[in-house]
Amino acid sequence: MSGVLEVLTPSYQGTANKDYWRGSDRSRNADSNDPWTLSNTLPLSKAEYNGYLTDINDLRARVGRAKQVNVQVVPPQAPAVASDGLAEQLKSLTQLHQAGALTDEEFAAAKARLLG
């Protein structure tokens, strides 16, 4: 063995649970000299590491993509024009509902808000 592949997760903080290169032989996940006793570690030879390097880099890329924040900006809806009468607003809602832009539930809720 010439190295260890270690996977850090939110519940496994590597700096608190390792470095297996120093420490004492205590229990699983203790600061241990035996990499086989530490969870989230996998001892590998250099040849094994090089053989899995493509997969390791793919996993790193997947983790990186999963951590990216995706923000979607929804444009605000235009407020109803104050000069529109109740009949015009109801007509507009009915047209949206008939066009399929509003579900039955959305139409009923919007209509209830208009009618008070």
N, C-alpha and C positions, 0 to 999 in steps of 0.2 A: 504494500500500500504506500502511496506517496501523497495522498491528499484526501480531503473529505468534501463531498457536496453537501451543503447545508441549506435547508429551506426554512426561511423565517416566515412566520405567520403572526397575526395580531396576538394570538394566545401563547406564542412561543417567542420570547425575546431572546435572541441569540446571545447578546452581551451578558444577560443575567444567567444563562444556563450553560454556557461554554466558557472558555476555550478548552477543548479536550486535550490540547497539547500541554496544558499545565493542570495541576490539581491533584485530587486524591481519588482512589477507587472507593466511591461511596455507593450510592444507589442510582437507579435510572434517572436521567436528567440532572444528576448532580454534576458538579464541576469535576469531570472524570477524565482519566487518561485513556479510557477505553472507548473509542468512537462507536463501537457496536452497542453500547449501553445508552447512548444519547438518542432520544427521538429526534426526528427531523435532520438526521445526519446519515450519510451513506459513504463509507470509505471506498475510494476508487483508486485504481492504479492510473498512471498517466495514460497508458494505452486505452483503458476503459473510458476515461474522461474524454480523450480525443475521439473515440468511437461514438460517444453520445453527445458531442459538442453541438451538432446541428439541432438535436432535440432540445438540449439545454437552452440554446439561443432562441429557439422557437417558443419555449415556455417563458423565457424572459420577456420576449416581445408580447406574448399574450397577456402576461401580468401587467406590462406597461400600458397596453391598450385598455385593459379593464380599469386601470386607475385614472384614466383620462376623464375629465369632467365634460359631459356633454350638456350644453346649455341651449335650450330652444327658446327663442324670444317670440312670444305671441303678441302680435300688434293689438293694441287696445281697440275695443269696439267703439264705433262712433256713437255718442250719446243721442238719444231720441231728440228730435227737434221739438222745442217747446211749443212751437206754433201748430204742430200736428195735433189735430183733435183726436179724441178717443176712437172715433170711427175709423180714421186713417191708420192709426196704430194697429187696431184690430185687423183691418184689411191687409196691412203689411205682414202681420204675423200669420194670417191665413194663407197668404201667397207663399211665404217661406215654408210653411207646413206642407202645402200642396206640392211644392217643388222638391220636397224631401230634405230640405236644409234643417228642419226641426223634427225631432221625433215627437210622437204623441205626448210623451211625458213633458218634454221641453215646451211644446206648444201649450199644454194645459197650465204649466207653471207660469209661463210668460203672460198668458191670458188672465190668470188669477191675480198676478201682480198689477196688471193694468186696471182690472176691475175693482181692485182694492179688497 
